[in-house]
């Protein structure tokens, strides 16, 4: 696990984003949008397990930098749908997509039950880290 974390930390931030002061919280948000597609602030908050106001602040910050776009939901005009700006999507995909490809490769030979057990083990590890 320490080697995996160390390797992830060494992933080079694309040049276009180096001056934008992106923090780990931004990377989690970008990864959710990259892998799961556009979604509302409330959906992002649920995925990231943080308050909607926290996500709203991050979305505002990344929107001002041109990384994210917000649009009205066609089904409910009160909701805003957040997505990665088309101009930045290739750089984000190249950067964060490596991780998704590596997970797909690692999990591909496992059966559905083995994948569930592996994911359950990771979730238990994460929960144990949060215990005091």
N, C-alpha and C positions, 0 to 999 in steps of 0.2 A: 504494500500500500504506500509506504513512503516513497518508493521509486516512482510509482504512478503519479503521485502528487507532485514530486519534483519535476518529472517530465512535463506535466501539464503546465507548471509554472514557467517552464523554459520555452513554451510555445511563443513564438515571436508575434507581437502585435503588428498587424499590417501598418505600413507606413502612413496610410491615409488617416489612421486613428491615433497615431502616436502622440499627437499634440492635443488630443481631446480629453485627456485625464480620465480614461475609463477605469472604473473600479470593478472588483469582483462581482458586486451586486449587478452591475450593468451587463456583465458577461452572462450571468444566469438568465436575465431578462431576454437578452438577445438570443441565447440558446433556445429558450422556450418558443420564441417567435419563429426562429429558423426551423426547428424540428416539428412544431405543432401548428404553424401557420398563424395568420392574423387572429386576434382575439380581443375581447374587451379588457378594460383595466381590472374589473372584478375577477374575470377568469385568470388573468395573469397573477393577481394577488393570491388566489387560491392555489395556483401551481407553485408559486414561490413561497407560500406560507408566510406572507407578510400582509400588513394592512393595505387596503386599497389606496389610502392616502400616500403611503410610501411609494407604491407603484406609480401613482399619478405624478408625483414629484419627479421620479426617474424618467417617466415618459416625457414629461415637459422638458426636462433637461436634454434628453436625447433628440427630441423633436427640434429644439432650438439649434442643435448642432447639425441638423439635417439627416441624422441617422435613422430616425423613425418618422412615420407619417400617421396622422390620425384622420379618420373619416367617419362620417355618420353611418350608422348601421341602417341599411335599407329597410329592415323589418321594424326597427324602433329608433326613430330619429333622436331620441334622448340619449341613446348609447353611442359611444365612440368606439370604433374598432381601430386597434393599433397594429401596424405592420412595419416591417423593415422597408426603408426607402429603396426603391428599385435600383438607384445608382450605387447603393452600398451593399446590396445583397450579394453580388459575386465575391467581394472581399470578405464579408462575414462568413459566407459559405465555405470559402477556401480555408479560412482561419478556424472556425469552430466545427465545420463539417468533418474534419479529420477525425475528431473524437467519435462522432456518430458512426463513421465507417469502421473505425477500430472496434467499437462495441458490436456492430453487426457481424464482423468477422469472428470475434471471440464467441458470440452467442449462437452463431449459425449451426455449429455441430450439436448443440444441446437440444434435448427434447423439450416440449412445452413444460413438463413437470420439473425438469432440471433448471430451466430458465426461471420458473417461479421460485424455486428454492434459492437460486443464486440472488435474485432480486430481493427476496425475503431476508437473506443473510446480510446483504448490503444495508437494507432498511434497519435491521436490528443493530448493526454496527453504528449506523448514524444515530439511532436512538440512544445507544449506550454512551456515545460521545457527549450527548446533551444532558445526561444524568449528572446530578451533583452528589 
